[in-house]
Amino acid sequence: MKNRILLCFGVLLVLFMTVDASAADRPRKKRKKSKTDTVLVIVRDTVQVNDTVFVPYDYMTGEIAGPAGRVAETCEAVSDAEKPGRTYRPVVRPGIEVLERMDFAPLRGKRVGLVTNPSGVDRNLRSTIDILHNAEGVNLVALFGPEHGVRGDVYAGGKVSDVTDPATGLPVYSLYGATRKPTPQMLEGIDVMVYDIQDVGARSYTFISTLGLVMEACAEKDIEVMVLDRPNPLGGNKVEGCVAEDGFISFVGQYRIPYIYGLTVGELAMLVNEEGLNCGQTGGQPPVRCRLTVIPMEGWSRDMLYEDTGLPWLLPSPNIPTAGSAINYSAAGICGELYNFLNIGIGYTLPFGVFGAEWIDAEDLKAELDSYDLPGVEFRTIYYKPFSGSSAGKQVKGVQYFFTDYEAASVTLTQFYVMQAVARLYPGRKPFQTASRIGLFDKVCGTSYIRTEFGKAYRVSDIERYWNKDVPAFRTLSRRYWLYPQH
């Protein structure tokens, strides 16, 4: 533990030397609670939460921001009023940039494995693979590819194979398909496993499941796991959905957390690790805890959506081409698991952004949805021809939706209101009577209760309370793992 603390303060010394000398010469003014440029290095040595070391560092002053503690409790910064002539907006730096500003001190002298995909880049679109491969003192020895592969060249559900990365010559091990958890042979000779993938903030998105299996495998071999944190495109305040229940834990819902969980991937890793939620792919194993390090972002706050960060968006998977489609994933993706029911834009230019079918009257569907007067969401009619899938080349009619007040909107329930409207307009095409893959729908929901209760009368009011029953308790629990302030 002593050595780990010394490492943290060694990193702080490196950071201090990078601060503009002029900042040190400026007169110090009274500090006010406001936005912050704060970085933390979180090092975990034991299973006890109070053995996690929090070292906040303020780039604005070149000082330690306050007593060791969570950033949400200690962050301060120079207020906007103290910067005459301009409005202060913090620069959001993802974990890979913060690590680089540390001169890679936490990785120096170690053999490094990297779990990543094309979304693992800095603001200049440099791949984390290339950054670490070219970093002096960092020995990158292996790459690990989740669903869609390290270079993003595998479509949803496709097989990811073990290959050699042509750009670096490094071995690439597949973590999707027959092997979702790294084998001891894959981990041979690795001292630290780095994870850098853009998340979308939804429980069913499988990259966070891959992270849990990586943490499990590394715990078994006492290998450190390092998460380079990135923004949650849904922000840090939105929480929706019931906790996944026993019997419905799977690769598309591996943790007992709400569907929208309102945490960054670094915060989620800490919660899963400390709260004993990493219980294997089906949830039946004893909880596993690993040695976990999180390199937080600089400048991010919980009220930010991705468009507020100033960072480029690189699609983490083929059907999430924009930050907006990351939000839409939670609004339409559950419905999308009902095959042969509605087209949600997959196979067209608006993945997760529409609801339609060849047999729908678009005007009638819009009128029905408008009659619900849903807070924060508006609909328009749309007519389109998908270029792939079961409706390829055929005219699909339906609605496109827009979140006009994101905070007020119930993102996940949007799709259930669409299903309610379809059931009322087309009694012969009710969702669970028409669709296939019902089992996967239940796994994504984390329960069968939603389907069985909703299917009785197709009224959202019948499931709304159950769907959100776990939100208050999870908000209280997850706040313990906040690394970023709420402005």
C-alpha positions in Angstrom: 0.0 0.0 0.0 2.8 2.4 0.9 4.5 1.8 -2.5 1.2 2.5 -4.3 0.8 5.8 -2.4 4.3 6.8 -3.3 3.6 6.0 -7.0 0.6 8.4 -6.9 2.6 11.2 -5.4 5.3 10.5 -8.0 2.7 11.0 -10.7 1.6 14.2 -9.1 5.2 15.5 -9.3 5.3 14.8 -13.0 2.0 16.6 -13.5 3.1 19.6 -11.5 6.1 20.0 -13.8 3.8 20.2 -16.8 1.8 23.1 -15.5 2.5 26.4 -17.3 5.0 28.4 -15.2 2.9 31.5 -15.7 0.2 29.9 -13.7 2.5 29.7 -10.7 3.3 33.5 -11.0 -0.4 34.6 -11.1 -1.7 36.0 -7.8 -4.0 33.6 -6.0 -7.6 34.6 -5.8 -10.3 33.4 -3.5 -11.6 30.1 -4.9 -15.3 29.4 -5.4 -17.2 26.3 -6.0 -17.5 26.0 -9.8 -16.4 23.8 -12.7 -13.1 22.0 -12.3 -10.1 20.6 -14.1 -9.3 17.8 -11.7 -7.7 14.5 -12.3 -7.6 11.5 -9.9 -5.5 8.4 -9.9 -7.4 5.6 -8.2 -5.4 2.7 -7.0 -7.1 -0.3 -5.3 -5.0 -2.6 -3.2 -7.5 -4.6 -1.1 -11.2 -5.5 -1.2 -12.0 -2.7 1.3 -13.4 0.5 -0.1 -11.5 2.6 2.4 -8.2 1.3 1.1 -8.8 2.9 -2.3 -6.5 5.9 -2.6 -7.9 9.1 -4.1 -5.4 11.8 -5.1 -7.1 14.9 -6.5 -4.9 17.3 -8.5 -6.1 20.7 -9.8 -4.5 21.7 -13.2 -5.8 25.3 -12.7 -3.5 25.9 -9.8 -0.9 23.1 -9.9 -2.0 22.1 -6.4 -3.6 19.1 -4.7 -7.2 20.2 -4.7 -8.0 19.2 -1.1 -7.8 16.3 1.3 -7.8 12.8 -0.2 -11.4 12.0 -1.1 -13.8 11.6 -4.0 -13.7 14.3 -6.6 -17.4 15.0 -6.2 -16.6 16.1 -2.6 -13.3 18.0 -3.1 -13.4 19.6 -6.6 -12.9 23.3 -6.8 -11.7 25.6 -9.6 -11.3 29.2 -10.5 -14.7 30.5 -11.2 -15.8 32.1 -14.5 -15.9 35.5 -12.9 -12.1 35.3 -12.3 -11.4 35.1 -16.0 -12.3 38.5 -17.4 -13.1 38.6 -21.1 -14.1 35.0 -21.6 -16.5 32.3 -20.4 -14.7 29.4 -18.8 -15.5 26.0 -20.2 -13.3 23.1 -19.0 -11.5 21.1 -21.6 -12.6 17.5 -21.4 -9.7 15.1 -21.6 -10.4 11.3 -21.7 -8.3 9.0 -19.6 -5.8 8.2 -22.4 -4.9 11.9 -22.6 -4.6 12.2 -18.9 -2.4 9.1 -18.8 -0.2 10.7 -21.5 0.1 13.9 -19.5 1.4 11.7 -16.7 4.1 10.6 -19.0 2.6 7.0 -18.7 4.1 6.7 -15.2 1.6 4.0 -14.1 2.6 1.8 -17.0 6.3 2.3 -17.2 8.3 -0.9 -16.9 5.2 -3.0 -17.2 4.1 -5.5 -19.9 0.8 -4.1 -21.0 -2.3 -5.8 -22.6 -4.9 -3.5 -24.1 -8.7 -4.1 -24.6 -9.9 -1.5 -27.1 -11.6 -0.8 -30.4 -11.7 2.1 -32.9 -13.4 4.3 -30.3 -10.3 4.3 -28.2 -8.7 7.5 -29.4 -7.6 10.9 -28.2 -9.0 14.2 -29.4 -6.7 14.2 -32.4 -8.0 10.7 -33.4 -4.8 9.0 -32.5 -5.5 5.4 -31.5 -4.8 4.3 -28.0 -3.1 1.3 -29.6 -0.6 3.6 -31.4 -0.2 5.9 -28.4 0.8 3.1 -26.1 2.8 1.2 -28.8 5.0 4.3 -29.4 5.2 5.5 -25.7 8.7 5.4 -24.3 9.0 3.0 -21.4 5.6 1.3 -22.2 5.8 -2.3 -23.4 2.6 -3.1 -25.2 2.6 -6.8 -25.7 -1.0 -7.9 -26.8 -4.3 -6.5 -28.0 -7.8 -7.9 -27.1 -10.8 -7.4 -29.3 -14.4 -7.4 -28.0 -17.5 -7.6 -30.2 -16.8 -6.0 -33.6 -13.0 -6.5 -33.1 -10.0 -4.2 -32.3 -10.3 -2.3 -35.6 -14.1 -2.4 -35.8 -14.2 -4.6 -38.9 -16.7 -7.2 -37.7 -20.4 -6.6 -37.9 -22.8 -7.1 -35.0 -22.8 -10.8 -33.9 -20.0 -11.7 -36.3 -17.1 -13.9 -35.3 -14.0 -12.2 -34.0 -10.9 -14.2 -34.6 -7.4 -14.3 -33.1 -5.1 -12.5 -35.6 -2.0 -10.3 -35.8 -2.5 -6.6 -35.9 -0.8 -5.5 -39.2 0.0 -2.0 -37.9 2.0 -3.1 -34.8 2.7 -6.8 -35.3 1.1 -7.5 -32.0 -1.1 -10.6 -31.4 -4.9 -9.8 -31.2 -7.0 -12.1 -29.1 -10.7 -12.4 -29.6 -13.0 -11.8 -26.6 -16.2 -12.4 -28.6 -17.4 -15.7 -29.8 -16.3 -19.0 -28.3 -13.9 -17.1 -25.9 -15.4 -14.1 -24.1 -13.1 -14.3 -21.1 -9.3 -14.1 -21.5 -7.7 -17.5 -21.0 -4.6 -17.9 -18.8 -2.6 -18.4 -21.9 -3.7 -15.1 -23.4 -2.7 -13.3 -20.1 0.7 -15.0 -19.9 3.4 -12.4 -19.3 1.0 -9.4 -18.8 1.5 -7.2 -15.8 -1.4 -4.8 -16.4 -4.5 -4.9 -18.6 -5.7 -1.6 -19.9 -9.3 -1.0 -21.0 -10.2 1.9 -23.3 -13.5 1.7 -25.1 -16.3 4.3 -25.5 -19.4 3.1 -23.6 -23.0 4.0 -24.4 -24.4 3.9 -20.8 -26.8 1.0 -21.3 -26.7 -2.4 -19.5 -27.2 -4.5 -22.6 -24.2 -3.0 -24.5 -21.8 -5.9 -24.3 -18.5 -4.0 -23.9 -19.1 -3.5 -20.2 -19.8 -7.3 -19.9 -16.4 -7.9 -21.6 -14.8 -5.6 -19.0 -16.3 -7.7 -16.2 -14.9 -10.9 -17.7 -11.5 -9.2 -18.1 -11.6 -8.1 -14.5 -12.5 -11.7 -13.5 -9.7 -13.3 -15.5 -7.1 -10.8 -14.2 -8.2 -11.3 -10.6 -7.5 -15.0 -11.0 -3.9 -14.2 -12.0 -3.5 -11.2 -9.7 -3.1 -8.9 -12.8 -3.9 -5.2 -12.4 -6.8 -3.8 -14.5 -6.6 -0.1 -15.6 -9.6 1.6 -17.0 -9.0 4.8 -19.0 -12.3 6.7 -18.4 -14.5 8.2 -21.0 -17.7 10.3 -21.0 -21.1 8.6 -20.7 -23.0 9.9 -23.7 -26.2 9.7 -21.7 -24.7 12.0 -19.0 -24.2 11.2 -15.4 -27.7 11.9 -14.0 -30.1 9.7 -16.1 -31.0 6.4 -14.3 -33.8 4.2 -15.7 -34.9 0.6 -15.5 -35.1 -2.1 -12.9 -32.1 -4.0 -11.7 -31.4 -7.3 -13.7 -32.8 -10.2 -11.7 -31.7 -13.7 -11.0 -32.2 -16.0 -13.9 -31.8 -13.1 -16.4 -28.1 -12.3 -15.9 -26.4 -12.8 -19.2 -23.8 -11.3 -21.6 -26.5 -8.7 -22.6 -27.1 -7.8 -18.9 -24.3 -9.1 -16.7 -24.7 -6.9 -13.6 -27.5 -6.2 -11.2 -27.8 -2.6 -12.2 -30.5 -0.5 -13.9 -30.7 -0.5 -17.7 -29.5 3.1 -17.8 -27.0 3.5 -14.9 -25.7 7.0 -15.1 -22.0 6.2 -14.5 -18.9 6.4 -16.6 -17.2 3.1 -17.4 -14.6 3.9 -14.8 -17.2 4.6 -12.1 -19.1 1.5 -13.1 -16.0 -0.6 -12.8 -15.4 0.6 -9.3 -19.0 -0.1 -8.3 -19.0 -3.6 -9.8 -15.7 -4.4 -8.2 -16.4 -3.0 -4.7 -20.1 -4.1 -4.4 -19.5 -7.7 -5.4 -21.5 -7.5 -8.7 -18.9 -9.3 -10.8 -20.4 -12.8 -10.5 -19.7 -14.2 -14.0 -21.5 -14.2 -17.2 -24.7 -15.7 -15.8 -24.4 -14.3 -12.3 -24.0 -17.6 -10.5 -20.4 -17.4 -9.4 -19.1 -16.0 -6.1 -18.1 -12.3 -6.6 -14.6 -11.6 -7.9 -12.6 -8.5 -7.1 -9.5 -7.4 -9.0 -6.7 -4.9 -8.4 -8.3 -1.9 -10.2 -6.9 1.4 -11.3 -9.0 4.1 -12.9 -7.5 7.0 -14.8 -10.3 9.6 -14.7 -11.1 12.2 -17.2 -10.3 15.9 -16.7 -13.1 18.5 -17.0 -16.2 16.3 -17.3 -19.2 16.8 -15.2 -22.4 14.8 -14.8 -24.7 17.3 -16.6 -22.7 16.9 -19.8 -24.0 15.0 -22.8 -21.3 14.0 -25.4 -22.0 17.0 -27.6 -20.9 19.2 -24.6 -17.4 17.6 -24.4 -15.9 18.9 -27.6 -14.5 15.4 -28.2 -14.9 13.6 -31.6 -17.3 10.7 -31.6 -16.0 7.5 -33.2 -18.5 4.8 -33.5 -17.9 2.1 -30.9 -20.0 -0.3 -33.0 -21.4 -0.1 -36.5 -24.9 0.9 -35.5 -23.9 3.7 -33.1 -22.5 6.1 -35.7 -23.2 9.3 -33.6 -23.5 10.3 -30.0 -27.2 10.8 -30.6 -27.6 7.2 -31.7 -26.0 6.2 -28.4 -29.0 7.8 -26.6 -31.4 6.3 -29.1 -30.0 2.8 -28.4 -31.6 2.9 -25.0 -34.9 4.3 -26.5 -35.4 1.7 -29.2 -32.9 -1.2 -28.6 -35.1 -3.2 -26.3 -37.9 -3.1 -28.8 -35.4 -4.0 -31.5 -34.8 -7.4 -29.8 -38.3 -8.4 -30.9 -37.5 -9.8 -34.3 -40.1 -9.5 -37.1 -42.0 -6.8 -35.3 -40.8 -3.2 -36.0 -37.9 -1.8 -38.0 -36.0 0.6 -35.7 -33.7 1.9 -38.4 -31.1 -0.9 -38.5 -30.3 -1.3 -42.1 -31.0 2.3 -42.8 -29.3 5.6 -42.1 -31.1 6.1 -38.7 -30.2 3.2 -36.5 -32.3 3.2 -33.4 -33.9 6.4 -34.5 -37.2 5.3 -36.0 -40.1 2.9 -35.5 -41.8 1.6 -38.6 -43.2 -1.3 -40.6 -44.5 -1.9 -44.1 -48.1 -2.2 -42.7 -48.1 0.9 -40.5 -50.0 4.1 -41.3 -47.5 6.7 -40.3 -50.1 9.5 -39.8 -52.2 7.3 -37.5 -49.2 6.2 -35.5 -48.0 9.8 -35.0 -51.5 10.9 -34.0 -51.7 8.1 -31.4 -48.3 8.9 -29.9 -49.0 12.6 -29.9 -52.2 12.0 -27.9 -50.0 10.6 -25.0 -48.4 14.1 -24.6 -45.1 12.4 -23.5 -42.7 14.8 -21.7 -39.6 15.7 -23.6 -40.2 13.7 -26.8 -41.7 14.6 -30.2 -42.6 12.5 -33.2 -42.7 13.1 -37.0 -43.9 10.8 -39.8 -41.2 9.2 -41.9 -41.1 7.0 -45.0 -38.0 5.2 -46.0 -36.5 2.1 -47.8 -33.9 0.1 -45.8 -31.0 -1.0 -47.8 -30.5 -4.2 -45.8 -32.5 -6.6 -43.6 -36.0 -8.2 -44.1 -37.5 -4.9 -45.4 -34.6 -4.1 -47.8 -35.9 -2.2 -50.8 -39.4 -2.0 -49.4 -41.2 1.2 -48.2 -41.3 1.3 -44.4 -43.7 3.8 -42.8 -43.6 5.1 -39.2 -42.2 7.8 -37.0 -38.9 9.3 -36.2 -38.5 10.7 -32.6 -36.6 13.5 -31.1 -35.8 14.3 -27.4 -36.7 18.0 -27.1 -36.2 18.0 -23.3 -33.8 15.2 -22.4 -34.0 15.6 -18.7 -37.8 15.4 -18.7 -38.0 12.5 -21.1 -38.3 8.8 -20.1 -35.8 7.5 -22.6 -36.3 3.7 -22.2 -40.1 3.9 -21.9 -40.3 5.6 -25.3 -40.3 2.3 -27.1 -42.9 0.9 -24.8 -45.3 3.7 -25.7 -44.7 2.9 -29.3 -45.5 -0.7 -28.7 -48.6 0.4 -26.8 -49.7 2.6 -29.7 -49.1 -0.2 -32.3 -51.1 -2.7 -30.1 -54.1 -0.2 -30.0 -54.0 0.6 -33.7 -53.3 -2.9 -34.9 -54.8 -5.5 -32.5 -53.7 -8.3 -34.8 -50.0 -7.3 -34.6 -49.4 -7.0 -30.9 -45.7 -7.2 -30.1 -45.4 -10.5 -28.2 -47.9 -12.3 -30.5 -46.0 -11.2 -33.7 -42.3 -11.2 -32.7 -39.7 -13.9 -32.2 -36.7 -14.0 -29.8 -38.8 -13.3 -26.8 -36.1 -14.9 -24.5 -33.6 -12.3 -25.6 -36.1 -9.5 -24.9 -36.4 -10.7 -21.3 -32.7 -10.9 -20.9 -32.2 -7.4 -22.1 -35.0 -6.2 -19.8 -33.4 -8.1 -17.0 -36.7 -9.7 -16.0 -39.7 -11.5 -17.5 -42.1 -9.4 -15.5 -42.1 -6.5 -18.0 -43.2 -8.8 -20.8 -45.8 -10.7 -19.0 -47.4 -7.7 -17.3 -47.2 -5.4 -20.3 -48.5 -8.1 -22.6 -51.8 -8.4 -20.7 -53.1 -5.0 -21.9 -50.1 -3.2 -23.5 -50.4 -0.3 -21.2 -47.2 1.4 -20.1 -48.8 2.5 -16.9 -49.0 -1.2 -15.9 -45.2 -1.5 -15.9 -43.9 2.0 -15.2 -43.6 1.6 -11.4 -41.9 -1.8 -11.6 -39.5 -0.6 -14.3 -38.3 2.2 -12.1 -38.6 0.6 -8.7 -34.9 0.2 -8.2 -33.9 3.7 -9.3 -33.8 5.5 -5.9 -31.8 2.9 -4.2 -29.3 2.7 -7.1 -28.9 6.4 -7.1 -27.9 6.3 -3.5 -25.5 3.4 -4.0 -23.9 4.7 -7.1 -23.2 8.2 -5.7 -20.5 6.6 -3.5 -18.5 5.9 -6.7 -18.9 9.3 -8.4 -15.6 10.7 -9.6 -17.1 13.8 -11.2 -19.1 16.7 -9.9 -22.8 17.5 -10.6 -23.2 21.1 -11.7 
